[in-house]
Amino acid sequence: MASSSSKYRPKVRKDKSTAMEDEAPLQKRPTVEDVLDQKRYFSTVKQMENYGNHFYHRRIIEPKIMNLESFMDSGLYFHQHLLFQGLSNYVTLSYSYFPELIKVFYANLQISGNGYLMSEVNKKKIKLKPSDWFQICGLKYQGRKLSLPEVPPNLNYNRDMALASMVRSGARFKAVKTVGVLQINDRLLQYVIVYFLTPRMTNISHVLQDDIFMIWALKNDILINWPHVIMQNMLKCKSTETGLPYGILITAIMQYAGVDLSVDTTTTVSLRHRFLVQNLRKMNIVHVNGEWQQLRGRSDDAPQRREESPMDEDSDDGDNNREENMVEPPTPTTEQLLTQIWGGVQSIEARLQTLTIDVDRRFNEVNSTVNQIYDLLNGDEDSDE
């Protein structure tokens, strides 16, 4: 009985194995279209494969919206540099943004040599001429075309002198690592750079070499071709595995190009990330007795991760939260005020020294130019004789 049973079981296993082998060729392997189910976004399978391999799992950097009006009567002056650059409309753009469509936009993004931005979303071709930027976000395609980290040699940029003019009193500028050591207006310019102009997901609290140059260029009112800078940063973010920025701007571009935005069901409205003067207290910047002061805090000591950064705002949660943001901080002690006043005096002295060096250099340049002109004139007189 046991013998017949042992002979029967292998026979059953053999039949099941044979049945599986007969059914295997009938199974259809799922295609990229079946897996992603986003055929409506693309014209070709190659576009979809590129999207699936390199952009499907990428994160979108949450956009920020600036309230410039709240800074106008604040006594701060960092925003004046933004107005000179023509950035007022750009930093105040407010749109819903569409995560999946933004990824598709980056997957098909190309920049031509003559400054045309090209992409394709929802089978709609996008070709943005340099003149179109002004219609979309008020940016003019003019000024210096920067390609960081390369610095144009004719700008007379000196990194140490530039950084020395930005650092708060008592800080060693050669050891600058985080934004807490910068003066208030310079720190706010760095904030605009890392969140609006060339957004990044990491090293936000770090002061990078590119940040120092950009702050210096903004402070010296060097007119910059921002569409060119933005497009170069888009290409940089596309080719790396970092987050994808410019969500609101890309939404405005797609809308301008006539892309159907309703097909993206993952719409996110980013209204809670508004940057206004009341948010400065989260950066340990307070207004006391008519003066802006930067208190020491955790951002001075070590760089923070993005989700822990004191620069992340949450200002549109309701009227109660907005009233809480406007509560005046406690008055500092006499010792703190004297320390801050002395620090301000030292800062003025350092800036005067920097200004003296710069004036001497410029006088030397003028003197050299006059000597060259004098030599040329003498040379012409000698040739006439």
C-alpha positions in Angstrom: 0.0 0.0 0.0 2.8 2.4 0.9 4.6 1.3 -2.3 1.7 2.3 -4.5 1.3 5.6 -2.7 4.9 6.6 -3.3 4.6 5.8 -7.0 1.4 7.9 -7.3 2.7 11.1 -5.8 5.6 11.7 -8.3 3.1 11.2 -11.1 0.9 14.1 -9.8 3.9 16.4 -9.5 4.9 15.6 -13.0 1.5 16.5 -14.3 1.5 19.9 -12.6 4.9 20.7 -13.9 3.9 19.9 -17.4 0.7 22.0 -17.1 2.8 25.0 -15.9 5.2 24.6 -18.8 2.3 24.6 -21.3 0.8 27.8 -19.8 4.0 29.8 -19.5 4.3 30.9 -23.2 0.7 32.3 -23.0 1.6 34.9 -20.2 2.2 38.4 -21.6 4.9 40.5 -20.1 3.6 43.9 -19.0 4.8 46.8 -21.0 6.1 50.2 -19.8 2.7 51.7 -20.7 0.8 49.1 -18.6 3.1 49.7 -15.6 3.0 53.5 -15.6 -0.5 53.9 -17.2 0.5 57.4 -18.3 0.5 57.1 -22.0 -1.4 60.4 -22.3 1.7 62.3 -21.3 4.0 61.1 -24.1 4.2 60.9 -27.9 6.7 58.0 -28.1 7.6 55.0 -26.0 11.2 56.3 -25.8 10.0 59.4 -23.9 8.1 57.1 -21.5 11.0 54.9 -20.9 13.3 57.8 -20.1 10.6 59.2 -17.7 10.2 55.8 -16.0 13.9 55.2 -15.6 15.1 58.6 -14.5 12.2 60.9 -13.4 9.3 58.8 -12.1 10.7 58.6 -8.5 12.3 62.1 -8.4 11.0 64.5 -5.8 9.6 68.0 -6.5 11.1 70.8 -4.4 8.1 72.6 -2.9 7.9 76.1 -4.3 8.0 79.2 -2.2 6.0 82.5 -2.7 7.4 85.8 -1.5 5.2 88.6 -0.1 7.4 91.6 -1.1 4.9 94.2 0.2 5.4 93.1 3.8 9.1 94.0 3.5 8.7 97.5 1.9 8.3 99.4 5.2 10.5 97.0 7.3 13.7 99.0 7.2 15.5 96.0 5.5 17.0 96.6 2.1 17.7 93.1 0.6 14.5 93.3 -1.5 15.7 96.5 -3.2 18.3 94.4 -5.0 15.5 92.1 -6.2 13.5 95.0 -7.6 16.6 96.3 -9.4 17.1 92.8 -11.0 13.4 92.8 -12.2 12.6 89.8 -10.0 9.5 91.1 -8.3 7.0 89.3 -10.5 9.0 86.1 -10.5 9.3 85.7 -6.8 5.6 86.4 -6.2 4.3 83.9 -8.8 1.4 82.0 -7.3 0.0 78.9 -9.1 -1.1 75.4 -8.3 1.7 73.1 -9.4 1.4 69.6 -10.9 4.1 67.1 -9.8 3.7 64.5 -12.5 3.6 67.0 -15.3 6.7 68.7 -13.9 8.5 65.4 -14.1 7.4 64.9 -17.7 8.6 68.5 -18.4 12.1 67.7 -17.1 12.2 64.3 -18.8 11.8 66.0 -22.3 13.6 69.2 -21.5 16.2 70.7 -23.9 17.9 74.1 -24.2 19.1 75.2 -27.6 22.2 77.2 -28.2 20.3 80.4 -28.9 18.4 80.3 -25.6 15.2 78.5 -26.6 13.6 76.3 -23.9 12.0 73.2 -25.4 10.0 70.3 -24.0 6.9 68.3 -24.6 4.1 67.6 -22.1 0.8 65.8 -22.8 1.9 65.5 -26.5 2.0 69.3 -26.6 5.4 70.7 -27.8 6.7 73.7 -25.8 9.1 76.1 -27.5 9.9 79.1 -25.3 11.6 82.0 -27.0 13.9 84.4 -25.0 11.3 87.1 -25.4 8.5 84.9 -23.9 10.0 85.0 -20.4 8.8 88.6 -19.8 5.2 87.6 -20.7 5.3 84.6 -18.3 7.0 85.9 -15.2 8.4 89.4 -15.9 12.0 88.3 -16.5 13.9 90.0 -19.3 16.4 88.0 -21.3 19.2 90.4 -20.9 22.2 91.0 -18.6 25.2 88.8 -17.9 24.9 85.1 -18.7 26.4 83.4 -15.7 27.5 79.7 -15.9 28.4 78.9 -12.3 30.8 77.9 -10.8 32.7 79.8 -13.5 32.9 83.5 -12.6 33.4 86.1 -15.4 37.0 87.4 -15.1 36.1 91.0 -15.9 34.0 91.5 -12.8 36.9 92.1 -10.4 35.4 89.7 -7.9 37.4 88.8 -4.9 35.9 86.1 -2.8 37.6 87.0 0.5 36.7 90.7 0.3 33.1 89.9 -0.7 32.7 87.5 2.2 34.4 89.9 4.7 31.6 92.4 4.0 28.9 89.8 4.6 30.0 88.3 7.9 28.6 89.4 11.3 31.0 91.0 13.8 32.9 88.5 15.8 32.8 85.7 13.2 35.8 84.5 11.3 34.9 84.8 7.7 37.4 82.1 6.6 35.5 79.6 8.7 32.0 80.4 7.3 29.9 77.3 7.0 26.3 78.2 7.9 24.0 81.2 7.3 23.9 82.1 10.9 27.2 84.1 10.6 25.9 86.3 7.8 24.5 89.8 8.4 20.7 90.0 8.2 20.3 91.4 4.6 23.0 89.1 3.2 21.4 86.1 4.9 18.0 87.0 3.4 19.6 87.3 -0.1 21.1 83.8 0.5 17.6 82.6 1.4 16.2 84.0 -1.9 19.0 82.3 -3.8 18.5 78.8 -2.3 14.6 78.9 -2.4 13.8 81.0 -5.5 16.6 81.7 -7.9 18.6 78.4 -7.9 16.6 76.2 -5.5 18.2 73.1 -3.9 17.1 70.4 -1.5 20.3 69.9 0.4 22.9 72.2 2.0 20.4 75.0 2.4 22.0 76.2 5.6 25.4 76.0 4.1 27.0 79.1 2.5 28.5 77.7 -0.8 31.0 79.4 -3.0 28.2 80.0 -5.6 26.1 81.7 -2.9 28.9 84.1 -2.0 29.3 85.2 -5.6 25.6 85.5 -6.2 25.1 87.6 -3.0 28.0 89.8 -4.1 26.6 90.3 -7.6 23.1 91.2 -6.3 24.6 93.7 -3.8 26.6 95.3 -6.5 23.6 95.6 -8.8 25.2 93.6 -11.6 22.4 92.9 -14.0 22.0 89.2 -14.5 20.3 87.2 -17.2 18.0 85.3 -14.9 16.2 83.2 -17.7 19.6 81.9 -18.7 20.6 81.2 -15.1 17.3 79.4 -14.4 17.6 77.3 -17.6 21.2 76.3 -16.8 20.1 75.2 -13.3 17.2 73.2 -14.8 19.6 71.3 -16.9 21.9 70.8 -13.9 19.0 69.4 -11.8 17.8 67.2 -14.7 21.2 65.5 -15.1 21.7 64.8 -11.4 19.6 62.8 -8.9 18.6 65.9 -6.9 15.1 67.3 -6.5 13.3 69.1 -9.3 12.7 72.8 -8.7 10.7 75.7 -10.3 7.3 74.0 -9.9 5.3 77.2 -10.0 7.4 78.6 -12.9 7.0 75.4 -14.9 3.3 75.5 -14.4 3.2 79.0 -15.7 5.3 77.9 -18.7 3.0 75.0 -19.5 -0.1 77.2 -19.1 1.4 79.8 -21.5 2.2 77.0 -24.0 -1.4 75.7 -23.9 -0.7 72.4 -22.2 -3.8 70.6 -20.8 -3.1 70.6 -17.1 -6.4 68.9 -16.1 -5.0 65.4 -16.8 -2.8 65.5 -13.7 -4.9 64.3 -10.8 -2.1 64.9 -8.2 -2.5 68.6 -8.1 -1.0 70.3 -5.0 -1.7 73.9 -4.0 1.3 75.4 -2.2 -0.2 78.3 -0.4 1.3 77.6 3.0 4.9 78.4 1.9 4.7 82.1 1.8 7.7 84.1 2.9 6.9 87.4 4.6 8.4 89.7 7.2 6.6 87.9 10.1 8.5 84.7 9.2 11.8 86.2 10.1 11.4 85.2 13.8 11.7 81.6 12.7 15.2 82.5 11.4 16.0 84.1 14.8 15.7 87.6 13.3 13.7 89.9 15.5 12.7 93.6 15.5 13.4 95.3 18.8 13.3 99.0 19.5 13.2 99.9 15.8 16.2 97.7 14.9 16.6 94.3 13.3 18.7 91.9 15.4 19.9 88.4 14.7 19.8 86.3 17.8 22.0 83.2 18.2 20.1 80.0 17.6 20.4 76.5 16.3 21.0 77.6 12.7 24.2 79.3 13.9 25.7 76.2 15.3 25.2 73.5 12.7 23.5 73.0 9.4 20.0 71.6 9.7 18.2 69.1 7.6 15.5 70.5 5.3 12.6 69.4 7.4 14.1 70.9 10.5 15.3 74.1 8.9 14.1 77.3 10.7 13.7 78.8 7.3 10.7 76.6 6.4 7.5 78.7 6.7 4.0 77.8 7.5 2.3 81.2 7.5 -1.1 80.6 6.0 -2.6 78.2 8.5 -5.2 80.7 9.6 -5.8 84.1 11.3 -4.7 82.9 14.7 -1.3 81.8 13.5 -0.8 85.0 11.6 -1.6 87.0 14.7 0.9 84.9 16.7 3.6 85.6 14.2 3.2 89.4 14.8 3.8 89.2 18.6 6.9 91.2 19.5 9.7 89.1 21.1 11.0 89.9 24.6 13.3 92.9 25.0 17.0 91.9 25.2 19.1 92.7 28.2 21.4 95.8 28.4 24.4 93.5 28.0 23.0 92.0 24.9 22.2 95.4 23.4 25.7 96.7 24.2 27.2 93.6 22.6 25.1 94.1 19.5 26.0 97.8 19.3 29.7 97.0 19.6 29.3 94.4 17.0 27.7 96.9 14.7 30.6 99.4 15.2 33.1 96.7 14.4 31.1 95.7 11.3 31.1 99.4 10.1 34.9 99.6 10.7 35.5 96.4 8.7 33.3 97.6 5.8 35.1 101.0 5.8 38.4 99.1 5.5 37.1 97.1 2.6 35.7 100.3 1.0 39.2 102.0 1.4 40.9 99.0 -0.3 38.3 99.1 -3.1 38.7 102.9 -3.6 42.5 102.6 -3.7 42.2 99.9 -6.3 39.9 101.9 -8.5 42.1 105.0 -8.2 45.1 102.8 -9.3 43.0 101.6 -12.3 42.1 105.2 -13.3 45.7 106.3 -12.9 46.9 103.4 -15.1 44.3 104.2 -17.7 45.3 107.9 -17.8 48.9 106.9 -18.2 48.1 104.7 -21.1 46.1 107.5 -22.8 49.0 109.8 -22.1 51.5 107.4 -23.7 49.3 106.9 -26.7 49.0 110.7 -27.3 52.8 111.1 -27.0 53.3 108.3 -29.4 51.0 110.0 -31.9 52.9 113.3 -31.6 56.2 111.6 -32.1 54.9 109.8 -35.2 53.6 113.2 -36.7 57.1 114.7 -36.2 
